[in-house]
Amino acid sequence: MYALKGHIINAPRPGTVEITENGYLLIGDGDIIGIYPELPEKYSGTHIIDYGDKLIMQSFCDMHLHAPQYPMLGLGMDLPLLEWLKTYTFKTEANFSDNEYAKTVYSQLARELVDNGTTRVCMFSSVHTDATLLLMNELERVGIIGYVGKVNMDQNSDPCIEETTEASKSETLRWLNGCEVFGKIKPILTPRFTPSCSPELLSWLGGIARERNLRVQSHLSENLSEMDWVRQLHPDCEQYWETYDKYGLFKENTVMAHCVHCDERERKAMKDRGVMVAHCPDSNINLASGIAPIRRMLDEGVKVALGSDIAGGAQIGMLDVISGAIRASKMKRIQSEWQLDFLSVAEGFYLGTTAGAKYFGFGDGFATGDMLHAIVVDDSSLCGSNKLSVRERFERCVYLAKKSNIEAVYSDGIKIK
């Protein structure tokens, strides 16, 4: 048993940030016992890790990122989605047929995530089974938990990375068998997006999802050209989401990235089926896809969390993603002629922490009984000579803090930085 002492900040509900100044976050066997302004007498002998005037906050959840795109961060940002994929992405991902290269890159990526305070992920790999298993191993080795998927794509892709249908099936089974050795990193089925998967492959993936009770992740309504392409490939489907639904892939705990152009009917389908939206503001702006109607989604009861979407998104730090989501919502408010409210700092922080954590079975904020996922932020270099309240310091951190300000990271009750 131990206690972290400092200014404890967590977001148990959308729009609500609770702050316990100079408080104690009590941990027993890795799980949270409670938050106390003073340590109760019965815990008087507890080992205290005193972080002084620093901020103790929830760590982050990145609900959508492409691990093999890590080497191409910041490239191709002048291209629209489909051209960006053909020019940079598929060729970069093809390099992960080399296992030594994959291990080197994924070791760096795993460390970078921890250094930025990300402890839970929902992540795409590439089509390569062995590289995907290496990725899962590197994430588990550094203490990150979550879901990783071997990508499936058997059509409309670059020959350097496209699978045959039978190879995609057999390699997916080999990958699933290899996942059995992992404890905290779990498999998630990952059809890249509808255009890259044949009806036969999508149908097969839907059957495997049902038989093995597996979760699913993919992309939805990101780009208008992409949506036109989907309509041409599946003329029997009125909307993009139906191309997943008809194969049993649009279901509870499915994660759909982007959802920029989802109308009311598509949003209702997501709500009714328990699908989560992974909102990726940086990527949507970089690739000029648009700005997702996040306020409408939240008001309608759609589950929303945040993703960095590297390398469409150029920022791997979730503090940057959170502040980007707030700015994007303000642009959406302007577009709507001030009909939509923008996200507050508290709401943005909730989407980057608690909203994603719920996907992994966690409760509200630093919930009693949950394993500890936390960061310790030293914001002294940000504050200058200003006399700020802890709440003001928290807000400034959301906009200005970088990985250099993150002094410690805890994942599943274990200090990993």
C-alpha positions as CSV (number, residue, x, y, z in Angstrom):
1,M,0.0,0.0,0.0
2,Y,1.2,3.5,-0.8
3,A,-0.2,7.0,-1.3
4,L,0.7,9.7,-3.9
5,K,0.6,13.2,-2.3
6,G,0.1,16.3,-4.4
7,H,-2.7,18.3,-6.1
8,I,-5.0,15.5,-7.3
9,I,-7.0,16.2,-10.5
10,N,-9.6,14.0,-12.2
11,A,-12.6,14.1,-14.4
12,P,-15.3,11.8,-13.1
13,R,-18.0,13.3,-15.4
14,P,-18.2,15.3,-18.7
15,G,-17.5,18.9,-17.9
16,T,-16.5,18.3,-14.3
17,V,-12.9,18.4,-13.0
18,E,-12.5,17.6,-9.3
19,I,-9.4,18.9,-7.5
20,T,-8.1,17.9,-4.1
21,E,-5.3,20.2,-3.2
22,N,-2.4,18.8,-1.2
23,G,-4.4,15.5,-1.1
24,Y,-3.6,11.8,-0.9
25,L,-4.4,9.3,-3.6
26,L,-4.3,6.0,-1.7
27,I,-3.3,2.8,-3.6
28,G,-3.5,-0.8,-2.4
29,D,-2.1,-3.7,-4.5
30,G,-2.2,-1.3,-7.5
31,D,-5.9,-0.4,-7.2
32,I,-7.4,2.9,-6.0
33,I,-8.7,2.9,-2.4
34,G,-9.7,6.6,-2.4
35,I,-8.8,10.3,-2.5
36,Y,-8.4,12.0,0.8
37,P,-7.7,15.6,1.8
38,E,-6.0,14.2,4.9
39,L,-4.8,10.6,5.2
40,P,-7.2,8.7,7.6
41,E,-5.7,7.5,10.9
42,K,-6.1,3.8,10.0
43,Y,-3.6,4.4,7.1
44,S,-1.2,6.4,9.1
45,G,1.7,4.0,8.5
46,T,1.3,4.1,4.7
47,H,4.3,4.8,2.6
48,I,3.8,8.3,1.1
49,I,5.3,9.4,-2.2
50,D,5.3,13.1,-1.8
51,Y,5.2,15.1,-5.1
52,G,4.9,18.4,-3.3
53,D,3.3,21.1,-5.3
54,K,3.0,19.0,-8.5
55,L,-0.2,18.0,-10.3
56,I,-1.4,14.3,-10.1
57,M,-3.7,13.7,-13.0
58,Q,-5.3,10.8,-14.9
59,S,-3.1,9.3,-17.6
60,F,-4.3,9.3,-21.2
61,C,-6.1,6.9,-23.6
62,D,-5.3,7.1,-27.3
63,M,-8.2,5.4,-29.0
64,H,-6.9,5.5,-32.6
65,L,-3.3,5.5,-33.9
66,H,-1.4,3.6,-36.6
67,A,1.8,2.2,-35.1
68,P,3.6,1.6,-38.5
69,Q,3.1,5.2,-39.5
70,Y,5.2,6.5,-36.6
71,P,8.3,6.9,-38.9
72,M,6.3,9.2,-41.2
73,L,5.1,11.7,-38.7
74,G,4.8,15.1,-40.3
75,L,5.0,13.9,-43.9
76,G,2.4,14.5,-46.6
77,M,0.3,16.9,-44.7
78,D,-0.6,18.8,-47.9
79,L,-2.3,15.8,-49.4
80,P,-5.9,14.6,-49.1
81,L,-6.6,11.2,-47.5
82,L,-6.6,8.8,-50.4
83,E,-3.6,10.4,-52.2
84,W,-1.8,10.5,-48.8
85,L,-2.3,6.8,-48.4
86,K,-1.0,6.0,-51.9
87,T,2.0,8.4,-51.7
88,Y,3.3,7.7,-48.2
89,T,1.3,5.4,-46.0
90,F,1.2,2.1,-47.8
91,K,4.9,2.3,-48.7
92,T,5.9,3.1,-45.2
93,E,3.9,0.3,-43.8
94,A,5.5,-2.2,-46.2
95,N,8.8,-1.7,-44.4
96,F,7.3,-3.7,-41.5
97,S,7.9,-7.0,-43.3
98,D,11.4,-6.6,-41.8
99,N,11.1,-7.8,-38.2
100,E,14.3,-6.1,-37.0
101,Y,13.1,-2.8,-38.4
102,A,9.7,-3.3,-36.7
103,K,11.2,-4.1,-33.4
104,T,13.4,-1.0,-33.5
105,V,10.5,1.3,-34.4
106,Y,8.0,-0.2,-32.1
107,S,10.4,0.0,-29.1
108,Q,10.8,3.7,-29.7
109,L,7.1,4.2,-30.2
110,A,6.2,2.4,-26.9
111,R,8.6,4.5,-25.0
112,E,7.4,7.7,-26.6
113,L,3.8,6.9,-25.6
114,V,4.8,6.3,-22.0
115,D,6.9,9.5,-22.0
116,N,3.8,11.4,-23.1
117,G,1.6,9.9,-20.4
118,T,-0.4,7.5,-22.6
119,T,-1.1,4.2,-20.8
120,R,-4.1,2.8,-22.7
121,V,-4.4,2.4,-26.5
122,C,-6.5,1.1,-29.3
123,M,-4.0,0.7,-32.1
124,F,-3.7,-0.4,-35.7
125,S,-0.6,-2.4,-36.7
126,S,0.1,-3.3,-40.4
127,V,-0.8,-6.5,-42.4
128,H,2.3,-8.2,-41.0
129,T,1.6,-10.9,-38.4
130,D,5.1,-11.1,-36.9
131,A,5.5,-7.3,-36.7
132,T,2.1,-7.0,-35.0
133,L,3.1,-9.5,-32.4
134,L,6.4,-7.6,-31.8
135,L,4.4,-4.4,-31.4
136,M,2.1,-6.1,-28.8
137,N,5.2,-7.4,-27.0
138,E,6.9,-4.0,-26.9
139,L,3.7,-2.3,-25.5
140,E,3.3,-4.9,-22.8
141,R,7.0,-4.7,-21.9
142,V,6.8,-1.0,-21.1
143,G,3.5,-1.3,-19.2
144,I,0.9,-0.1,-21.6
145,I,-2.5,-1.9,-21.8
146,G,-5.1,-2.0,-24.5
147,Y,-6.0,-3.4,-27.9
148,V,-3.9,-3.9,-31.0
149,G,-5.0,-5.2,-34.4
150,K,-3.3,-6.8,-37.4
151,V,-4.7,-4.9,-40.4
152,N,-6.7,-6.8,-43.0
153,M,-6.7,-5.5,-46.6
154,D,-7.1,-7.7,-49.7
155,Q,-8.2,-5.2,-52.4
156,N,-7.8,-1.6,-53.7
157,S,-4.4,-1.2,-52.0
158,D,-0.7,-0.9,-53.0
159,P,0.7,-4.2,-54.2
160,C,3.5,-3.8,-51.7
161,I,1.1,-4.3,-48.8
162,E,-2.0,-6.0,-50.2
163,E,-2.9,-9.5,-49.1
164,T,-4.7,-12.2,-50.9
165,T,-8.0,-13.1,-49.3
166,E,-6.9,-16.5,-48.1
167,A,-3.6,-15.1,-46.8
168,S,-5.5,-12.4,-44.8
169,K,-7.6,-15.1,-43.2
170,S,-4.8,-17.5,-42.4
171,E,-2.5,-14.8,-41.1
172,T,-5.3,-13.4,-38.9
173,L,-5.7,-16.9,-37.4
174,R,-2.0,-17.2,-36.9
175,W,-1.9,-13.8,-35.3
176,L,-4.8,-14.6,-32.9
177,N,-3.1,-17.8,-31.8
178,G,0.1,-15.8,-31.1
179,C,-1.8,-13.3,-29.0
180,E,-2.5,-15.9,-26.3
181,V,0.9,-15.2,-24.6
182,F,-0.1,-11.6,-23.8
183,G,-1.8,-10.5,-20.6
184,K,-2.6,-6.8,-20.9
185,I,-2.5,-6.3,-24.7
186,K,-5.5,-7.9,-26.4
187,P,-6.4,-8.5,-30.1
188,I,-8.9,-6.4,-31.9
189,L,-10.1,-7.2,-35.5
190,T,-9.0,-4.5,-37.9
191,P,-10.4,-4.3,-41.4
192,R,-8.5,-1.1,-42.5
193,F,-11.6,0.4,-44.1
194,T,-14.4,-0.9,-46.3
195,P,-12.7,-0.2,-49.7
196,S,-9.6,-2.2,-48.7
197,C,-11.6,-5.4,-47.8
198,S,-13.5,-7.7,-50.1
199,P,-17.1,-8.7,-49.2
200,E,-15.7,-12.2,-48.6
201,L,-13.1,-11.0,-46.2
202,L,-15.5,-8.7,-44.3
203,S,-18.0,-11.6,-44.0
204,W,-15.3,-13.9,-42.6
205,L,-14.1,-11.2,-40.1
206,G,-17.7,-10.8,-38.9
207,G,-17.9,-14.5,-38.3
208,I,-14.7,-14.6,-36.4
209,A,-15.8,-11.6,-34.3
210,R,-18.9,-13.4,-33.4
211,E,-17.4,-16.8,-32.7
212,R,-14.5,-15.5,-30.6
213,N,-16.3,-12.5,-29.1
214,L,-13.7,-10.1,-30.5
215,R,-13.8,-6.3,-30.7
216,V,-13.5,-4.4,-34.0
217,Q,-11.9,-1.2,-35.1
218,S,-11.9,0.6,-38.4
219,H,-12.6,4.0,-40.1
220,L,-16.0,5.6,-40.9
221,S,-17.1,8.7,-42.9
222,E,-13.7,10.4,-42.7
223,N,-13.5,12.0,-46.2
224,L,-16.1,12.8,-48.9
225,S,-14.1,11.1,-51.7
226,E,-13.8,8.0,-49.5
227,M,-17.5,8.0,-48.9
228,D,-18.3,8.2,-52.6
229,W,-16.0,5.3,-53.2
230,V,-17.8,3.2,-50.6
231,R,-21.1,3.9,-52.2
232,Q,-19.7,2.7,-55.6
233,L,-18.4,-0.5,-54.0
234,H,-21.6,-1.2,-52.0
235,P,-24.6,0.1,-53.9
236,D,-26.9,-2.0,-51.7
237,C,-25.9,0.2,-48.7
238,E,-27.5,3.6,-48.2
239,Q,-24.8,4.7,-45.8
240,Y,-21.1,3.8,-45.0
241,W,-21.9,2.3,-41.6
242,E,-24.1,-0.3,-43.2
243,T,-21.1,-1.8,-45.1
244,Y,-19.8,-2.9,-41.7
245,D,-23.2,-3.7,-40.1
246,K,-24.3,-6.2,-42.8
247,Y,-21.2,-8.3,-41.9
248,G,-21.7,-8.1,-38.1
249,L,-18.8,-5.7,-37.6
250,F,-20.8,-2.7,-36.4
251,K,-21.6,-3.6,-32.8
252,E,-21.1,-3.0,-29.1
253,N,-17.4,-2.0,-28.4
254,T,-16.6,-1.4,-32.1
255,V,-14.4,1.7,-32.4
256,M,-14.9,3.8,-35.6
257,A,-12.3,6.5,-36.2
258,H,-13.1,10.0,-37.5
259,C,-16.9,10.0,-38.3
260,V,-16.4,13.5,-39.6
261,H,-19.4,13.4,-42.0
262,C,-21.9,11.3,-40.0
263,D,-25.4,12.5,-40.4
264,E,-28.2,12.1,-37.8
265,R,-29.1,8.6,-39.1
266,E,-25.5,7.3,-38.9
267,R,-25.0,8.9,-35.5
268,K,-28.2,7.2,-34.3
269,A,-26.9,3.8,-35.6
270,M,-23.7,4.3,-33.6
271,K,-25.6,5.1,-30.4
272,D,-28.0,2.2,-30.8
273,R,-25.3,-0.3,-31.4
274,G,-22.9,0.9,-28.7
275,V,-20.2,2.0,-31.2
276,M,-17.5,4.4,-30.0
277,V,-16.3,7.3,-32.0
278,A,-12.5,7.9,-31.9
279,H,-12.3,11.7,-32.6
280,C,-9.0,12.6,-34.2
281,P,-9.0,16.4,-34.7
282,D,-5.4,16.9,-35.8
283,S,-5.7,14.3,-38.5
284,N,-9.0,15.6,-39.8
285,I,-7.6,19.1,-40.2
286,N,-4.2,18.0,-41.5
287,L,-5.8,15.9,-44.3
288,A,-8.5,18.5,-44.8
289,S,-11.2,15.9,-44.2
290,G,-13.4,18.3,-42.1
291,I,-14.5,18.8,-38.5
292,A,-16.5,16.2,-36.8
293,P,-19.8,17.3,-35.0
294,I,-18.6,16.2,-31.6
295,R,-21.0,18.4,-29.7
296,R,-24.0,16.9,-31.6
297,M,-22.7,13.4,-30.9
298,L,-22.3,14.0,-27.2
299,D,-25.7,15.7,-27.0
300,E,-27.2,12.7,-28.8
301,G,-25.6,10.1,-26.5
302,V,-23.0,8.8,-28.8
303,K,-19.8,7.5,-27.1
304,V,-16.8,9.6,-28.0
305,A,-13.2,9.5,-27.0
306,L,-10.0,10.9,-28.6
307,G,-7.2,9.5,-30.8
308,S,-3.9,11.0,-32.1
309,D,-4.3,9.1,-35.4
310,I,-0.6,9.3,-36.0
311,A,0.6,9.9,-38.7
312,G,-2.4,11.6,-40.2
313,G,-2.2,13.4,-36.9
314,A,1.2,14.9,-36.3
315,Q,1.0,15.0,-32.5
316,I,1.5,11.9,-30.4
317,G,1.0,13.7,-27.1
318,M,-2.6,13.5,-25.9
319,L,-2.4,16.9,-24.3
320,D,-1.9,18.3,-27.8
321,V,-4.9,16.1,-29.0
322,I,-7.1,17.4,-26.2
323,S,-6.3,21.1,-26.9
324,G,-6.7,20.3,-30.6
325,A,-10.2,18.9,-30.0
326,I,-11.2,22.0,-28.1
327,R,-10.0,24.3,-30.9
328,A,-11.7,22.1,-33.5
329,S,-15.0,22.4,-31.6
330,K,-14.6,26.2,-31.7
331,M,-14.2,26.1,-35.4
332,K,-17.3,23.9,-35.7
333,R,-19.2,26.5,-33.6
334,I,-18.2,29.2,-36.1
335,Q,-19.2,27.0,-39.0
336,S,-22.6,26.4,-37.3
337,E,-23.1,30.2,-37.0
338,W,-22.8,29.8,-33.2
339,Q,-25.6,27.1,-33.0
340,L,-23.2,24.6,-31.4
341,D,-21.3,25.0,-28.1
342,F,-17.6,24.3,-28.1
343,L,-15.9,21.9,-25.8
344,S,-14.7,23.2,-22.5
345,V,-11.2,22.4,-21.1
346,A,-12.9,20.0,-18.6
347,E,-14.8,18.3,-21.4
348,G,-11.7,17.9,-23.5
349,F,-9.8,16.4,-20.6
350,Y,-12.7,14.0,-19.9
351,L,-12.6,12.8,-23.6
352,G,-8.9,12.2,-23.4
353,T,-9.0,10.3,-20.1
354,T,-12.2,8.9,-18.6
355,A,-14.2,8.5,-21.9
356,G,-11.5,6.3,-23.3
357,A,-10.9,4.5,-20.0
358,K,-14.4,3.3,-20.0
359,Y,-13.7,1.2,-23.1
360,F,-11.2,-0.7,-21.1
361,G,-13.6,-1.3,-18.2
362,F,-12.6,1.6,-15.9
363,G,-15.0,3.8,-14.0
364,D,-15.3,7.5,-13.5
365,G,-12.1,9.4,-13.0
366,F,-9.9,8.0,-10.2
367,A,-12.6,5.5,-9.4
368,T,-12.4,3.4,-6.2
369,G,-11.4,-0.2,-7.2
370,D,-9.8,0.7,-10.5
371,M,-6.1,0.1,-11.1
372,L,-4.1,3.3,-11.0
373,H,-3.4,5.1,-14.3
374,A,-1.9,8.5,-13.5
375,I,0.7,11.1,-14.5
376,V,2.6,13.5,-12.3
377,V,3.1,16.9,-14.0
378,D,5.8,19.4,-12.9
379,D,4.4,22.6,-14.4
380,S,6.8,25.0,-12.6
381,S,8.4,25.9,-15.9
382,L,5.0,27.0,-17.3
383,C,3.9,29.3,-14.5
384,G,6.4,32.0,-14.7
385,S,5.8,34.7,-12.1
386,N,2.0,34.4,-12.2
387,K,0.2,33.4,-9.0
388,L,-2.2,30.8,-10.4
389,S,-4.8,28.6,-8.7
390,V,-4.4,24.9,-9.1
391,R,-7.4,25.0,-11.5
392,E,-5.7,27.6,-13.6
393,R,-2.5,25.6,-13.6
394,F,-4.4,22.6,-14.8
395,E,-5.9,24.6,-17.7
396,R,-2.5,25.9,-18.6
397,C,-1.1,22.4,-18.6
398,V,-3.8,21.2,-21.1
399,Y,-2.6,23.8,-23.5
400,L,1.1,24.1,-22.8
401,A,2.5,21.0,-21.0
402,K,4.8,18.7,-23.0
403,K,6.3,15.3,-22.3
404,S,9.2,17.1,-20.5
405,N,6.7,18.3,-17.9
406,I,5.5,14.7,-17.2
407,E,7.7,13.6,-14.3
408,A,6.1,10.2,-13.5
409,V,3.7,7.8,-15.1
410,Y,1.7,5.0,-13.4
411,S,0.0,2.2,-15.3
412,D,-2.0,-0.5,-13.6
413,G,-0.6,0.6,-10.3
414,I,3.0,0.3,-11.4
415,K,5.3,3.3,-11.9
416,I,6.6,3.0,-15.6
417,K,8.3,6.4,-15.9
